Amino acid sequence: MHRFKDLEVWKQSRLFCTDIYTVTSSFPESEKFGLTNQLRRAAVSIPCNIAEGASRSCNKDFLRFLEIAIGSANEIETQLLIACDLGFINLNYLNPLLLKLDSIVKMASRLRSTLS
């Protein structure tokens, strides 16, 4: 069992949620139940899965939740690229978000490696 609040990957993914909420607040109203909702749900999924996995008693379970968190990160990357393609977000906002997301995935992957 791990203390999720001590994990840097959890801290960074929690902060990343704020970034996603901020950037999606400028999306068109017609996307409220589309990309906006999907991006926000996927962003929240990352720290939540890390926290849930950390509470499990065996590393095998934690690994499974880390994989889900990484999957959510990949989902977010795809959705951000689509949002850029549609003109909802410009490259000045997209690139820093993708860099933060990549950092989160790398941290989660390193943690996964240490648990294996």
N, CA, C and O atoms as CSV, one atom per row, in Angstrom:
chain,resi,resn,atom,element,x,y,z
A,1,MET,N,N,0.849,-1.180,0.000
A,1,MET,CA,C,0.000,0.000,0.000
A,1,MET,C,C,0.897,1.247,0.000
A,1,MET,O,O,1.861,1.335,0.760
A,2,HIS,N,N,0.564,2.178,-0.846
A,2,HIS,CA,C,1.367,3.394,-1.011
A,2,HIS,C,C,0.526,4.609,-0.625
A,2,HIS,O,O,-0.700,4.591,-0.730
A,3,ARG,N,N,1.191,5.641,-0.186
A,3,ARG,CA,C,0.490,6.902,0.103
A,3,ARG,C,C,0.444,7.699,-1.194
A,3,ARG,O,O,1.448,8.267,-1.624
A,4,PHE,N,N,-0.727,7.732,-1.807
A,4,PHE,CA,C,-0.842,8.370,-3.120
A,4,PHE,C,C,-0.509,9.851,-3.081
A,4,PHE,O,O,-0.004,10.395,-4.063
A,5,LYS,N,N,-0.783,10.511,-1.964
A,5,LYS,CA,C,-0.511,11.949,-1.875
A,5,LYS,C,C,0.986,12.261,-1.896
A,5,LYS,O,O,1.380,13.402,-2.134
A,6,ASP,N,N,1.809,11.259,-1.648
A,6,ASP,CA,C,3.263,11.438,-1.687
A,6,ASP,C,C,3.837,11.199,-3.077
A,6,ASP,O,O,5.005,11.500,-3.322
A,7,LEU,N,N,3.038,10.665,-3.982
A,7,LEU,CA,C,3.525,10.324,-5.318
A,7,LEU,C,C,3.523,11.555,-6.222
A,7,LEU,O,O,2.490,12.201,-6.402
A,8,GLU,N,N,4.680,11.870,-6.783
A,8,GLU,CA,C,4.806,13.030,-7.670
A,8,GLU,C,C,3.895,12.906,-8.886
A,8,GLU,O,O,3.336,13.900,-9.347
A,9,VAL,N,N,3.744,11.693,-9.405
A,9,VAL,CA,C,2.892,11.495,-10.574
A,9,VAL,C,C,1.440,11.840,-10.240
A,9,VAL,O,O,0.722,12.369,-11.088
A,10,TRP,N,N,1.009,11.549,-9.031
A,10,TRP,CA,C,-0.356,11.905,-8.623
A,10,TRP,C,C,-0.477,13.432,-8.510
A,10,TRP,O,O,-1.459,14.017,-8.967
A,11,LYS,N,N,0.524,14.065,-7.901
A,11,LYS,CA,C,0.504,15.521,-7.750
A,11,LYS,C,C,0.442,16.226,-9.106
A,11,LYS,O,O,-0.359,17.139,-9.307
A,12,GLN,N,N,1.297,15.788,-10.030
A,12,GLN,CA,C,1.348,16.425,-11.344
A,12,GLN,C,C,0.080,16.160,-12.155
A,12,GLN,O,O,-0.399,17.044,-12.865
A,13,SER,N,N,-0.454,14.967,-12.054
A,13,SER,CA,C,-1.676,14.666,-12.807
A,13,SER,C,C,-2.873,15.417,-12.234
A,13,SER,O,O,-3.798,15.764,-12.969
A,14,ARG,N,N,-2.861,15.665,-10.949
A,14,ARG,CA,C,-3.922,16.473,-10.340
A,14,ARG,C,C,-3.843,17.916,-10.849
A,14,ARG,O,O,-4.868,18.511,-11.182
A,15,LEU,N,N,-2.655,18.469,-10.908
A,15,LEU,CA,C,-2.483,19.824,-11.444
A,15,LEU,C,C,-2.868,19.888,-12.921
A,15,LEU,O,O,-3.423,20.885,-13.385
A,16,PHE,N,N,-2.567,18.813,-13.654
A,16,PHE,CA,C,-2.897,18.754,-15.079
A,16,PHE,C,C,-4.413,18.859,-15.290
A,16,PHE,O,O,-4.864,19.403,-16.298
A,17,CYS,N,N,-5.182,18.347,-14.358
A,17,CYS,CA,C,-6.653,18.458,-14.450
A,17,CYS,C,C,-7.088,19.915,-14.528
A,17,CYS,O,O,-7.984,20.265,-15.295
A,18,THR,N,N,-6.447,20.757,-13.730
A,18,THR,CA,C,-6.757,22.180,-13.751
A,18,THR,C,C,-6.483,22.770,-15.128
A,18,THR,O,O,-7.262,23.574,-15.638
A,19,ASP,N,N,-5.366,22.359,-15.722
A,19,ASP,CA,C,-5.028,22.833,-17.070
A,19,ASP,C,C,-6.104,22.431,-18.077
A,19,ASP,O,O,-6.502,23.229,-18.926
A,20,ILE,N,N,-6.560,21.204,-17.975
A,20,ILE,CA,C,-7.583,20.716,-18.910
A,20,ILE,C,C,-8.900,21.464,-18.696
A,20,ILE,O,O,-9.556,21.842,-19.667
A,21,TYR,N,N,-9.286,21.677,-17.462
A,21,TYR,CA,C,-10.523,22.425,-17.189
A,21,TYR,C,C,-10.408,23.850,-17.725
A,21,TYR,O,O,-11.371,24.397,-18.263
A,22,THR,N,N,-9.232,24.444,-17.576
A,22,THR,CA,C,-9.027,25.810,-18.061
A,22,THR,C,C,-9.121,25.880,-19.573
A,22,THR,O,O,-9.830,26.729,-20.115
A,23,VAL,N,N,-8.410,24.992,-20.261
A,23,VAL,CA,C,-8.407,25.057,-21.727
A,23,VAL,C,C,-9.776,24.700,-22.309
A,23,VAL,O,O,-10.181,25.274,-23.320
A,24,THR,N,N,-10.482,23.773,-21.695
A,24,THR,CA,C,-11.789,23.383,-22.241
A,24,THR,C,C,-12.879,24.405,-21.935
A,24,THR,O,O,-13.947,24.366,-22.546
A,25,SER,N,N,-12.628,25.306,-21.012
A,25,SER,CA,C,-13.640,26.329,-20.702
A,25,SER,C,C,-13.869,27.272,-21.876
A,25,SER,O,O,-14.892,27.954,-21.944
A,26,SER,N,N,-12.911,27.307,-22.801
A,26,SER,CA,C,-13.067,28.174,-23.973
A,26,SER,C,C,-13.589,27.404,-25.201
A,26,SER,O,O,-13.750,27.988,-26.272
A,27,PHE,N,N,-13.850,26.112,-25.048
A,27,PHE,CA,C,-14.393,25.337,-26.160
A,27,PHE,C,C,-15.818,25.797,-26.448
A,27,PHE,O,O,-16.478,26.346,-25.566
A,28,PRO,N,N,-16.299,25.580,-27.667
A,28,PRO,CA,C,-17.675,25.980,-27.989
A,28,PRO,C,C,-18.703,25.288,-27.089
A,28,PRO,O,O,-18.507,24.152,-26.657
A,29,GLU,N,N,-19.778,25.983,-26.825
A,29,GLU,CA,C,-20.863,25.430,-25.998
A,29,GLU,C,C,-21.387,24.119,-26.582
A,29,GLU,O,O,-21.810,23.228,-25.845
A,30,SER,N,N,-21.354,24.008,-27.909
A,30,SER,CA,C,-21.838,22.786,-28.557
A,30,SER,C,C,-20.984,21.566,-28.212
A,30,SER,O,O,-21.404,20.433,-28.450
A,31,GLU,N,N,-19.797,21.783,-27.657
A,31,GLU,CA,C,-18.905,20.682,-27.272
A,31,GLU,C,C,-19.018,20.329,-25.789
A,31,GLU,O,O,-18.256,19.504,-25.285
A,32,LYS,N,N,-19.962,20.950,-25.096
A,32,LYS,CA,C,-20.112,20.723,-23.660
A,32,LYS,C,C,-20.231,19.239,-23.328
A,32,LYS,O,O,-19.655,18.769,-22.347
A,33,PHE,N,N,-20.981,18.504,-24.150
A,33,PHE,CA,C,-21.174,17.078,-23.907
A,33,PHE,C,C,-20.330,16.234,-24.850
A,33,PHE,O,O,-20.490,15.014,-24.909
A,34,GLY,N,N,-19.432,16.878,-25.588
A,34,GLY,CA,C,-18.543,16.189,-26.520
A,34,GLY,C,C,-17.128,16.181,-25.984
A,34,GLY,O,O,-16.845,15.588,-24.943
A,35,LEU,N,N,-16.247,16.845,-26.704
A,35,LEU,CA,C,-14.828,16.852,-26.327
A,35,LEU,C,C,-14.567,17.451,-24.944
A,35,LEU,O,O,-13.698,16.973,-24.215
A,36,THR,N,N,-15.300,18.470,-24.591
A,36,THR,CA,C,-15.095,19.079,-23.263
A,36,THR,C,C,-15.292,18.042,-22.172
A,36,THR,O,O,-14.436,17.868,-21.305
A,37,ASN,N,N,-16.416,17.361,-22.220
A,37,ASN,CA,C,-16.732,16.359,-21.213
A,37,ASN,C,C,-15.735,15.197,-21.244
A,37,ASN,O,O,-15.282,14.735,-20.197
A,38,GLN,N,N,-15.403,14.739,-22.423
A,38,GLN,CA,C,-14.478,13.603,-22.546
A,38,GLN,C,C,-13.092,13.946,-22.034
A,38,GLN,O,O,-12.479,13.151,-21.322
A,39,LEU,N,N,-12.591,15.127,-22.389
A,39,LEU,CA,C,-11.277,15.543,-21.914
A,39,LEU,C,C,-11.253,15.675,-20.390
A,39,LEU,O,O,-10.307,15.232,-19.740
A,40,ARG,N,N,-12.267,16.268,-19.841
A,40,ARG,CA,C,-12.309,16.458,-18.393
A,40,ARG,C,C,-12.393,15.126,-17.656
A,40,ARG,O,O,-11.711,14.923,-16.651
A,41,ARG,N,N,-13.217,14.234,-18.148
A,41,ARG,CA,C,-13.355,12.927,-17.500
A,41,ARG,C,C,-12.056,12.137,-17.575
A,41,ARG,O,O,-11.648,11.509,-16.599
A,42,ALA,N,N,-11.409,12.169,-18.731
A,42,ALA,CA,C,-10.149,11.443,-18.885
A,42,ALA,C,C,-9.058,12.046,-18.004
A,42,ALA,O,O,-8.246,11.321,-17.429
A,43,ALA,N,N,-9.040,13.383,-17.900
A,43,ALA,CA,C,-8.032,14.048,-17.060
A,43,ALA,C,C,-8.221,13.684,-15.592
A,43,ALA,O,O,-7.247,13.417,-14.888
A,44,VAL,N,N,-9.450,13.672,-15.134
A,44,VAL,CA,C,-9.742,13.310,-13.745
A,44,VAL,C,C,-9.415,11.837,-13.492
A,44,VAL,O,O,-9.031,11.457,-12.385
A,45,SER,N,N,-9.568,11.031,-14.512
A,45,SER,CA,C,-9.300,9.600,-14.400
A,45,SER,C,C,-7.852,9.295,-14.023
A,45,SER,O,O,-7.587,8.319,-13.322
A,46,ILE,N,N,-6.924,10.116,-14.479
A,46,ILE,CA,C,-5.503,9.819,-14.222
A,46,ILE,C,C,-5.187,9.840,-12.721
A,46,ILE,O,O,-4.762,8.811,-12.195
A,47,PRO,N,N,-5.372,10.956,-12.006
A,47,PRO,CA,C,-5.039,10.931,-10.578
A,47,PRO,C,C,-5.947,10.007,-9.775
A,47,PRO,O,O,-5.518,9.436,-8.772
A,48,CYS,N,N,-7.191,9.854,-10.203
A,48,CYS,CA,C,-8.100,8.961,-9.476
A,48,CYS,C,C,-7.648,7.510,-9.559
A,48,CYS,O,O,-7.695,6.790,-8.562
A,49,ASN,N,N,-7.212,7.077,-10.730
A,49,ASN,CA,C,-6.740,5.701,-10.865
A,49,ASN,C,C,-5.431,5.483,-10.128
A,49,ASN,O,O,-5.200,4.409,-9.573
A,50,ILE,N,N,-4.577,6.490,-10.120
A,50,ILE,CA,C,-3.330,6.384,-9.352
A,50,ILE,C,C,-3.662,6.249,-7.865
A,50,ILE,O,O,-3.088,5.409,-7.173
A,51,ALA,N,N,-4.577,7.066,-7.381
A,51,ALA,CA,C,-4.960,7.012,-5.973
A,51,ALA,C,C,-5.609,5.675,-5.623
A,51,ALA,O,O,-5.300,5.081,-4.590
A,52,GLU,N,N,-6.497,5.212,-6.474
A,52,GLU,CA,C,-7.166,3.941,-6.199
A,52,GLU,C,C,-6.173,2.789,-6.231
A,52,GLU,O,O,-6.216,1.903,-5.377
A,53,GLY,N,N,-5.284,2.800,-7.208
A,53,GLY,CA,C,-4.292,1.736,-7.294
A,53,GLY,C,C,-3.351,1.728,-6.101
A,53,GLY,O,O,-2.975,0.666,-5.605
A,54,ALA,N,N,-2.977,2.900,-5.646
A,54,ALA,CA,C,-2.069,3.002,-4.505
A,54,ALA,C,C,-2.683,2.421,-3.243
A,54,ALA,O,O,-1.964,1.970,-2.352
A,55,SER,N,N,-3.996,2.429,-3.163
A,55,SER,CA,C,-4.669,1.922,-1.964
A,55,SER,C,C,-4.772,0.404,-1.940
A,55,SER,O,O,-5.133,-0.180,-0.918
A,56,ARG,N,N,-4.457,-0.234,-3.060
A,56,ARG,CA,C,-4.553,-1.692,-3.140
A,56,ARG,C,C,-3.403,-2.341,-2.380
A,56,ARG,O,O,-2.327,-1.762,-2.229
A,57,SER,N,N,-3.656,-3.541,-1.913
A,57,SER,CA,C,-2.675,-4.204,-1.058
A,57,SER,C,C,-1.557,-4.904,-1.821
A,57,SER,O,O,-0.533,-5.249,-1.231
A,58,CYS,N,N,-1.734,-5.118,-3.115
A,58,CYS,CA,C,-0.651,-5.777,-3.854
A,58,CYS,C,C,-0.264,-4.951,-5.083
A,58,CYS,O,O,-1.077,-4.232,-5.663
A,59,ASN,N,N,0.995,-5.084,-5.448
A,59,ASN,CA,C,1.523,-4.314,-6.576
A,59,ASN,C,C,0.843,-4.665,-7.887
A,59,ASN,O,O,0.713,-3.811,-8.763
A,60,LYS,N,N,0.407,-5.911,-8.033
A,60,LYS,CA,C,-0.258,-6.326,-9.273
A,60,LYS,C,C,-1.502,-5.467,-9.527
A,60,LYS,O,O,-1.757,-5.052,-10.657
A,61,ASP,N,N,-2.261,-5.210,-8.483
A,61,ASP,CA,C,-3.450,-4.367,-8.628
A,61,ASP,C,C,-3.062,-2.923,-8.950
A,61,ASP,O,O,-3.684,-2.279,-9.795
A,62,PHE,N,N,-2.030,-2.423,-8.269
A,62,PHE,CA,C,-1.570,-1.055,-8.520
A,62,PHE,C,C,-1.123,-0.914,-9.979
A,62,PHE,O,O,-1.412,0.092,-10.627
A,63,LEU,N,N,-0.419,-1.927,-10.488
A,63,LEU,CA,C,0.024,-1.910,-11.885
A,63,LEU,C,C,-1.156,-1.774,-12.836
A,63,LEU,O,O,-1.095,-1.025,-13.811
A,64,ARG,N,N,-2.223,-2.496,-12.547
A,64,ARG,CA,C,-3.411,-2.439,-13.410
A,64,ARG,C,C,-3.987,-1.028,-13.430
A,64,ARG,O,O,-4.365,-0.534,-14.492
A,65,PHE,N,N,-4.059,-0.381,-12.290
A,65,PHE,CA,C,-4.601,0.981,-12.233
A,65,PHE,C,C,-3.666,1.987,-12.895
A,65,PHE,O,O,-4.129,2.961,-13.489
A,66,LEU,N,N,-2.356,1.764,-12.800
A,66,LEU,CA,C,-1.405,2.630,-13.509
A,66,LEU,C,C,-1.583,2.493,-15.019
A,66,LEU,O,O,-1.489,3.476,-15.753
A,67,GLU,N,N,-1.836,1.281,-15.472
A,67,GLU,CA,C,-2.078,1.080,-16.903
A,67,GLU,C,C,-3.335,1.816,-17.357
A,67,GLU,O,O,-3.366,2.374,-18.454
A,68,ILE,N,N,-4.355,1.820,-16.533
A,68,ILE,CA,C,-5.579,2.553,-16.861
A,68,ILE,C,C,-5.288,4.047,-16.924
A,68,ILE,O,O,-5.776,4.739,-17.817
A,69,ALA,N,N,-4.493,4.546,-15.976
A,69,ALA,CA,C,-4.129,5.973,-15.961
A,69,ALA,C,C,-3.355,6.335,-17.226
A,69,ALA,O,O,-3.604,7.381,-17.825
A,70,ILE,N,N,-2.427,5.485,-17.635
A,70,ILE,CA,C,-1.660,5.733,-18.857
A,70,ILE,C,C,-2.582,5.697,-20.075
A,70,ILE,O,O,-2.421,6.485,-21.007
A,71,GLY,N,N,-3.533,4.792,-20.062
A,71,GLY,CA,C,-4.512,4.744,-21.147
A,71,GLY,C,C,-5.319,6.028,-21.227
A,71,GLY,O,O,-5.587,6.522,-22.322
A,72,SER,N,N,-5.706,6.570,-20.093
A,72,SER,CA,C,-6.429,7.847,-20.072
A,72,SER,C,C,-5.565,8.971,-20.624
A,72,SER,O,O,-6.059,9.857,-21.321
A,73,ALA,N,N,-4.275,8.933,-20.311
A,73,ALA,CA,C,-3.360,9.955,-20.841
A,73,ALA,C,C,-3.290,9.874,-22.363
A,73,ALA,O,O,-3.282,10.904,-23.037
A,74,ASN,N,N,-3.240,8.672,-22.902
A,74,ASN,CA,C,-3.221,8.510,-24.360
A,74,ASN,C,C,-4.530,8.983,-24.978
A,74,ASN,O,O,-4.543,9.558,-26.066
A,75,GLU,N,N,-5.613,8.738,-24.284
A,75,GLU,CA,C,-6.919,9.223,-24.736
A,75,GLU,C,C,-6.917,10.761,-24.785
A,75,GLU,O,O,-7.407,11.355,-25.746
A,76,ILE,N,N,-6.371,11.387,-23.762
A,76,ILE,CA,C,-6.307,12.853,-23.704
A,76,ILE,C,C,-5.457,13.400,-24.849
A,76,ILE,O,O,-5.831,14.384,-25.488
A,77,GLU,N,N,-4.327,12.771,-25.105
A,77,GLU,CA,C,-3.474,13.250,-26.193
A,77,GLU,C,C,-4.238,13.237,-27.512
A,77,GLU,O,O,-4.187,14.200,-28.278
A,78,THR,N,N,-4.937,12.153,-27.770
A,78,THR,CA,C,-5.727,12.047,-28.998
A,78,THR,C,C,-6.799,13.120,-29.048
A,78,THR,O,O,-6.989,13.755,-30.085
A,79,GLN,N,N,-7.500,13.331,-27.950
A,79,GLN,CA,C,-8.573,14.319,-27.915
A,79,GLN,C,C,-8.049,15.735,-28.061
A,79,GLN,O,O,-8.691,16.567,-28.702
A,80,LEU,N,N,-6.891,16.022,-27.477
A,80,LEU,CA,C,-6.298,17.354,-27.637
A,80,LEU,C,C,-5.903,17.605,-29.088
A,80,LEU,O,O,-6.088,18.709,-29.601
A,81,LEU,N,N,-5.369,16.601,-29.742
A,81,LEU,CA,C,-4.999,16.748,-31.151
A,81,LEU,C,C,-6.239,16.972,-32.017
A,81,LEU,O,O,-6.212,17.775,-32.950
A,82,ILE,N,N,-7.310,16.271,-31.709
A,82,ILE,CA,C,-8.569,16.478,-32.437
A,82,ILE,C,C,-9.091,17.887,-32.183
A,82,ILE,O,O,-9.538,18.562,-33.110
A,83,ALA,N,N,-9.035,18.335,-30.923
A,83,ALA,CA,C,-9.484,19.690,-30.594
A,83,ALA,C,C,-8.662,20.726,-31.361
A,83,ALA,O,O,-9.198,21.742,-31.803
A,84,CYS,N,N,-7.374,20.469,-31.516
A,84,CYS,CA,C,-6.515,21.369,-32.297
A,84,CYS,C,C,-6.923,21.329,-33.764
A,84,CYS,O,O,-7.026,22.373,-34.408
A,85,ASP,N,N,-7.154,20.138,-34.294
A,85,ASP,CA,C,-7.589,19.993,-35.691
A,85,ASP,C,C,-8.876,20.773,-35.956
A,85,ASP,O,O,-9.066,21.324,-37.040
A,86,LEU,N,N,-9.753,20.813,-34.961
A,86,LEU,CA,C,-11.039,21.497,-35.097
A,86,LEU,C,C,-10.953,22.998,-34.797
A,86,LEU,O,O,-11.937,23.723,-34.940
A,87,GLY,N,N,-9.780,23.450,-34.384
A,87,GLY,CA,C,-9.591,24.869,-34.108
A,87,GLY,C,C,-10.050,25.307,-32.730
A,87,GLY,O,O,-10.202,26.503,-32.484
A,88,PHE,N,N,-10.276,24.348,-31.811
A,88,PHE,CA,C,-10.720,24.691,-30.463
A,88,PHE,C,C,-9.550,25.084,-29.566
A,88,PHE,O,O,-9.740,25.728,-28.535
A,89,ILE,N,N,-8.351,24.697,-29.960
A,89,ILE,CA,C,-7.152,24.987,-29.173
A,89,ILE,C,C,-6.022,25.262,-30.163
A,89,ILE,O,O,-5.921,24.599,-31.195
A,90,ASN,N,N,-5.182,26.231,-29.849
A,90,ASN,CA,C,-4.073,26.513,-30.769
A,90,ASN,C,C,-2.779,25.898,-30.237
A,90,ASN,O,O,-2.711,25.451,-29.092
A,91,LEU,N,N,-1.777,25.885,-31.074
A,91,LEU,CA,C,-0.511,25.232,-30.733
A,91,LEU,C,C,0.173,25.845,-29.522
A,91,LEU,O,O,0.914,25.158,-28.820
A,92,ASN,N,N,-0.065,27.137,-29.263
A,92,ASN,CA,C,0.536,27.782,-28.088
A,92,ASN,C,C,0.053,27.154,-26.790
A,92,ASN,O,O,0.778,27.152,-25.795
A,93,TYR,N,N,-1.164,26.623,-26.790
A,93,TYR,CA,C,-1.706,25.940,-25.616
A,93,TYR,C,C,-1.485,24.440,-25.698
A,93,TYR,O,O,-1.260,23.781,-24.683
A,94,LEU,N,N,-1.549,23.900,-26.915
A,94,LEU,CA,C,-1.440,22.456,-27.102
A,94,LEU,C,C,-0.073,21.916,-26.697
A,94,LEU,O,O,0.012,20.950,-25.939
A,95,ASN,N,N,0.982,22.524,-27.190
A,95,ASN,CA,C,2.326,21.986,-26.952
A,95,ASN,C,C,2.697,21.884,-25.471
A,95,ASN,O,O,3.213,20.846,-25.057
A,96,PRO,N,N,2.455,22.919,-24.654
A,96,PRO,CA,C,2.765,22.766,-23.224
A,96,PRO,C,C,1.930,21.663,-22.555
A,96,PRO,O,O,2.422,20.952,-21.680
A,97,LEU,N,N,0.678,21.530,-22.971
A,97,LEU,CA,C,-0.164,20.470,-22.407
A,97,LEU,C,C,0.392,19.099,-22.762
A,97,LEU,O,O,0.434,18.206,-21.916
A,98,LEU,N,N,0.818,18.928,-24.006
A,98,LEU,CA,C,1.367,17.647,-24.431
A,98,LEU,C,C,2.676,17.334,-23.717
A,98,LEU,O,O,2.957,16.174,-23.416
A,99,LEU,N,N,3.477,18.362,-23.445
A,99,LEU,CA,C,4.717,18.151,-22.693
A,99,LEU,C,C,4.424,17.704,-21.259
A,99,LEU,O,O,5.069,16.789,-20.748
A,100,LYS,N,N,3.456,18.348,-20.616
A,100,LYS,CA,C,3.075,17.945,-19.257
A,100,LYS,C,C,2.533,16.526,-19.244
A,100,LYS,O,O,2.858,15.732,-18.362
A,101,LEU,N,N,1.713,16.220,-20.220
A,101,LEU,CA,C,1.120,14.893,-20.311
A,101,LEU,C,C,2.204,13.836,-20.524
A,101,LEU,O,O,2.164,12.769,-19.913
A,102,ASP,N,N,3.162,14.133,-21.384
A,102,ASP,CA,C,4.261,13.208,-21.628
A,102,ASP,C,C,5.056,12.965,-20.346
A,102,ASP,O,O,5.467,11.837,-20.072
A,103,SER,N,N,5.270,14.006,-19.574
A,103,SER,CA,C,5.983,13.876,-18.306
A,103,SER,C,C,5.216,12.974,-17.336
A,103,SER,O,O,5.815,12.151,-16.643
A,104,ILE,N,N,3.902,13.130,-17.292
A,104,ILE,CA,C,3.062,12.301,-16.421
A,104,ILE,C,C,3.142,10.834,-16.845
A,104,ILE,O,O,3.267,9.944,-16.003
A,105,VAL,N,N,3.070,10.591,-18.146
A,105,VAL,CA,C,3.152,9.213,-18.649
A,105,VAL,C,C,4.506,8.594,-18.303
A,105,VAL,O,O,4.576,7.428,-17.914
A,106,LYS,N,N,5.572,9.366,-18.444
A,106,LYS,CA,C,6.906,8.857,-18.110
A,106,LYS,C,C,7.015,8.535,-16.623
A,106,LYS,O,O,7.584,7.508,-16.252
A,107,MET,N,N,6.474,9.404,-15.770
A,107,MET,CA,C,6.507,9.131,-14.328
A,107,MET,C,C,5.713,7.875,-13.994
A,107,MET,O,O,6.164,7.042,-13.208
A,108,ALA,N,N,4.529,7.738,-14.590
A,108,ALA,CA,C,3.696,6.563,-14.336
A,108,ALA,C,C,4.386,5.300,-14.847
A,108,ALA,O,O,4.303,4.246,-14.216
A,109,SER,N,N,5.055,5.404,-15.970
A,109,SER,CA,C,5.764,4.251,-16.534
A,109,SER,C,C,6.945,3.847,-15.653
A,109,SER,O,O,7.195,2.660,-15.443
A,110,ARG,N,N,7.670,4.845,-15.139
A,110,ARG,CA,C,8.778,4.534,-14.225
A,110,ARG,C,C,8.258,3.876,-12.947
A,110,ARG,O,O,8.848,2.915,-12.453
A,111,LEU,N,N,7.168,4.390,-12.423
A,111,LEU,CA,C,6.578,3.795,-11.238
A,111,LEU,C,C,6.143,2.363,-11.525
A,111,LEU,O,O,6.347,1.463,-10.710
A,112,ARG,N,N,5.549,2.171,-12.679
A,112,ARG,CA,C,5.118,0.830,-13.088
A,112,ARG,C,C,6.317,-0.109,-13.142
A,112,ARG,O,O,6.228,-1.258,-12.708
A,113,SER,N,N,7.432,0.370,-13.670
A,113,SER,CA,C,8.642,-0.460,-13.762
A,113,SER,C,C,9.160,-0.861,-12.381
A,113,SER,O,O,9.612,-1.989,-12.181
A,114,THR,N,N,9.089,0.072,-11.435
A,114,THR,CA,C,9.583,-0.244,-10.089
A,114,THR,C,C,8.683,-1.237,-9.357
A,114,THR,O,O,9.134,-1.953,-8.463
A,115,LEU,N,N,7.416,-1.274,-9.739
A,115,LEU,CA,C,6.471,-2.194,-9.097
A,115,LEU,C,C,6.499,-3.597,-9.695
A,115,LEU,O,O,6.050,-4.557,-9.069
A,116,SER,N,N,7.031,-3.706,-10.913
A,116,SER,CA,C,7.043,-5.005,-11.614
A,116,SER,C,C,8.010,-5.979,-10.995
A,116,SER,O,O,8.136,-7.109,-11.467
